[in-house]
């Protein structure tokens, strides 16, 4: 988490949906942050980027036992210029 906070700063988060069903909780979120450099050697120009994602928590005995997470890292890499559109070429 320390690394993440050094790379992405001035973050703002919004919870878009919270859905609870039995022992699971799904959270859909959106975050905006400023890229400060340090991710795959991508140069920083203090770009503002947006991350979206979905986290599913599985609880047992009042504790989180499993966590699944899908997020928009590929979209952030594209926004930072590290991926070319419609290719598999990287920075």
Secondary structure, DSSP 8 states (H G I E B T S, - for coil): -HHHHHHEEEEEEEEEEEEEETTEEEEEEEEEEEE-S-STT------EEEEEEEEEEEEETTEEEEEEEEE-HHHHHHHTTSB-TTS--B-
